Amino acid sequence: MNAWSVLDLKICCLLHIISISCLSHIIYGRCRILQKMEHAPRLRSLYRQILRELPLRPQPTNKLSNPSPLQKHIRHSIHSPDVATKPVQAHIAELEQFVTYVKAQRMYTTLIERYNPGMNMNEEDRVRLTARRVGMDTSSLEGFGNPKNDG
């Protein structure tokens, strides 16, 4: 499992806590919050920040037939009746926290990939690169310790 799929799972779990339905309703024009126009630009800005931070997934041939867990949650939250029960400021505060969390997760993934480059390598490649760092050439050691079948 790569770091982005782990991030997808963490985001989906977090979205159960955070009500993102407000953002979904902004997209589809179904939110009562848009009637209060002073909050609309801030909410749109938060939505765009979230989209910038989320990892890109490889697109299948038909995107709508294979939605990500995040898209499934947003679709579910669009039809949720809980949108009008919270004040707008509470939605905005939660969304700002979510943006901060996603930025931190993206930075964490970037740092892990930068400072632990052998994480996704097999054992042979890891040994070869470690030997190269100290000046050894492992091409002369190929087959060493591997018995040959003389058939």
N, C-alpha and C positions, 0 to 999 in steps of 0.2 A: 504494500500500500504506500503510495507516494505521499509527500507532505501536503500536496493540494487536496487530495481526497480526505486526509485527516482534517484539514482545515474546513472542508465542506461539511464534515460530520459535526465539528465543533460549532460551526455557524448554525447548523440546523438545530442543535441542542439549545444554543443561545437564543434562537428565534422563538423557541417555545416560551422562553422567559420574557423576551422583549416583544411587544406588540408592534409588528411591522405592518400591520394592516392599514395603518394610516398612510404609509407610503404607497401601498398598493392602490388605495382608493384615490390618491392624487393622480396616479397614472391613468386610471380609468375614469376619472371625473365623477366619482361617486361619493366623495367625502364632504361632510358638512363643514369641515375645517376650511375648505376653499371659500366658503361664504365669508369667512373672516380673512380678508385679503392680506392683512398685515403678516400672517404666518405663512402664506403660500410660498414666497421666495425662499425663506429659510428651509422649509420642508423640501422643496425641490433641490436646493443646494445639498442638503443632507443625503437625499436619495442619490444624487450624482456622485457624491463622495463614496457612498457605499458601493455603487457600481464600479467605480475606479479601483477600489481596493479588492474586490472579489476576483479570484483567479479565473482566467479564461479556460473553458472546457473545450475539448475537441468537439466540433460540431458534427453530429450525424447528418445523414441525408435529409431527414425530416425532424427538425428541432422540436416541434410541438408534440410529436409522438414519443419523444424520449426526454421528458423534463428532468432537470436536476432536482435533488431533494429540496434545494432552496426555492426553486420555481414551484414545486408542489406545495410547499408551505405558504408561499405568497398567494397562490391560487386559493388555498384553503382559507387563508386569513381575509381574503377579499369578501368572502361570503359570511364572515364572522359578525355577529351582532354586537360585539363588545367595543366597537370603535367609538361610539358616542358616549360611553360611560366614563372615559378618562378626560381630564382637561388637556388642552393643547400643549401647555407647557410641560406636562408630564411626558407626553409623546416625544416632544423635542429633546428633553433631557435624556430619555432612554436612547433615542437615535444617536445623539452625540456620543454617548457612552459606547454604543455599538460601533460607530465609526472609529473611535479610539482603539477599541479592542481589535477590530479587523486590521488596522494599520500595524498594531503591535504584532499580531500573528504573521502578517506578511513579512515584517522585518525579522522576526524570529526564524522563519523559514529561509529567508535570504542568508542570514548569518550561519545557520546550520549547514546550508549547502556550500558556503564559502569556506568555513573553517573546519569542515569535516568532509572533504571531497571524496574520501574512500568509502563513504557510507553505502553507496549503491553499487560498489564493485564486488566482483567475486574474489575469492582468496588468492588466486593466481595473479590477477592484475594488481592486487594490493601489495603482494610480495615483490613483484617486479618493480613497481613504482617506489617502494621503500628502498629497495636495493639501488635503484638509480639515484636516489637522493644522497646516498653515501658513496657513490662512485663505482658501484659494482655493475657489471654487465651480466644479466642472468641468461643471455642467449647461450652461453657456454654450459650452463647448468640444465638445459632442457633435457628432459628424459632422465635426469638424475633421480634415483629413488623410485622410478617407475619401471617395473619389470616388463621386458619385451616378450611378446609371444612369438616363439620361434616356429610355431606351427608344425 
